[in-house]
Amino acid sequence: MKTIFFLLTIFISFNLLAQQEIDTNYIYKPNASSIDTSIVNTDTLGSVTYKMDAAIVSILNKKVIVNESKPKIKGYRIQIFSVSGVNSTDKANKERAKFLMEYPDYQIYIVYNTPYFKVRIGDLRTKLEAYHLLQSILKDYPFAFVVVDEVNIPLQLDDDKQNNDGQM
């Protein structure tokens, strides 16, 4: 009797679980009016049509605006000096001025990461460029090293883009 009751309970529970309905009120169904269609590359081999919801288009446009306001990429800089303590701002500024006197062609940044003021140079896209710059200043700054940082888009990228636009 116990085994029949046990098997009956298992059989009924499986049937109940198998027949659960999905509540369609929680499924997102876009309106036909909220679909945006964009056509790209109509002058070349073919066309590509993107169909997406207006909310996605809005989010993408906001991301474009944010990225344009902060034109930064992952790159490399050379850290030549780091200091903390009393008058650390003055020491970092003196080191910055000293570097500017010797190497006026490079961008110099003072970064504050609690409790350190760090003097970093360059807006370099690749590690190879960073090590090339490091080798050129190593005689004057033997403790300098390469760091990964968010860098401004180098002018070289802007020049390349203008050259490519002129060729098309």
N, C-alpha and C positions, 0 to 999 in steps of 0.2 A: 504494500500500500504506500509506503514511504517513497519507494522508487518511482511509482506511477505519479505521485504528487510532485516529486522533484522533476521528472521529465516534462510533466505538464507545465510547470512553472517556467522551465527553461524555454520550452516551445512558445509559450505565450509571450515571454519577454523578447525573444528574437523577432516575433511577428510585430510587436509594438515598435521596436527600434527600426525595423525595415520600412515601416509605413509612415515615418515622420514626414510631414510636409514642410517645404521651404516657404517661409513667409516672403512673398514677393514685394512687400512694402519696403523691405530693406535692400533690395537690389536696385542699383542705379541704372536708370534708363533715360538717356538724354533725349530731349525733344528734338524734332527734326529742325526746328529753327535755331537750336544751339550748336549745330554742326558748322564748322568753318572749313572751307575747301580752298587750298592754295595750290597753284600750278607753278612748277619750277622747270626751267630749261626747255622752254617751248621752241627756242630757236636752234636747238641742236638735234640730236638723233631722235628724241621722243619727249615725253612729258611724264612727270611724276605728280600724282595727286595725293595730298595728305588730307585725311578727314579726321578732325579732332574736335573735341568739345570746346566751347568758348572759354570755360574755366582753365583748361590747359593752355590755351593761347594766351590768356591773361597772365598766367604764372610765368610762361616763357618770356613774355614781353617785360615783366618786372625783373626777371633775371638778367635780361639784356641791359636794361637800364642800370642795374647795380654793377654789372661787369664793366660798362662803359664809364661809370663814375670812378671806379677804382681799377685802372688798367695795370694789374699786377699779374705776374706769372711766377711759378716755382722756378727758382734759379739759385745762383750761388753768389756769395760775397766773401771777401777776405777780412777776417777779424784781425786787426793789428794791435788793439789795446783793450784792456778791461780793467776797471777799477771800481772799488767801493769804499765807503767811509766818508770822512770829513773832506769837504772841498772836491769831491769826486767829479762834480760837473765841471769845475774849473780845470781839473787835470785832463779830463776828456777833451775839452775845448782846446787846451794847449797842444795836446797830441794831434788833434785835427788840424790846427794851424801849422804845426811842424810838418805834417804830411803834405799839406797844400803847398808849402814852400818848396818841397823836394819834388812832388809829383802833381802839378797843377791840372793835369788832364783827366783825373779820375773823380767820380762822384764820391762824396764822403758822407756817411750817415752816423749819427750818434743814436744808439738804441738803448733804452732803459728797460732792463729786466731786473726786477727787484732782487737784490740790492745793488746790482752792477750797472755801471754805464759802460757801454761797449762801443768802440769806434770800428766801423766796418766800411769797406770800400768796394766800389764796383757794382754793376748790374750785369751779371754774367749768366748766359743761358745754359752753358754746358760746364761740366766738371773739367773738361780739357781746357777751356778758356780760363777757368778759375786757377788751375794749376800753372798755366802759362804766366798769368799775372803774379801768382805767388812766387814763382821763380825769379821774376824780374825785381821784386821788392825784398827778397829774402836777405840780401846783404845788409840792408838798413833795418829790417824788422825780422830778426831771426826767430822770434816766437809767434809769428803770424801763422794763421791756418785758415783753411777753407771751411765755410759754414753754409748750410742750406738755409735759404731765406726766401721770403716773398719779395721779388725785385720788380722795379719799374720795367716796363717793356723797353728794351734797349732801342736806341735810335736806328740801329742796323735793321731791326725788324720793320720799322716804319719805312726806311729807305727801300728795303726789298719789296714791300707791298706796293709802294709807288712805282717802282721799276716794273713790276709785274702788271700793274694796271695800265701803264703806258704801252706795254708790248701787246696787250689784247686788243 
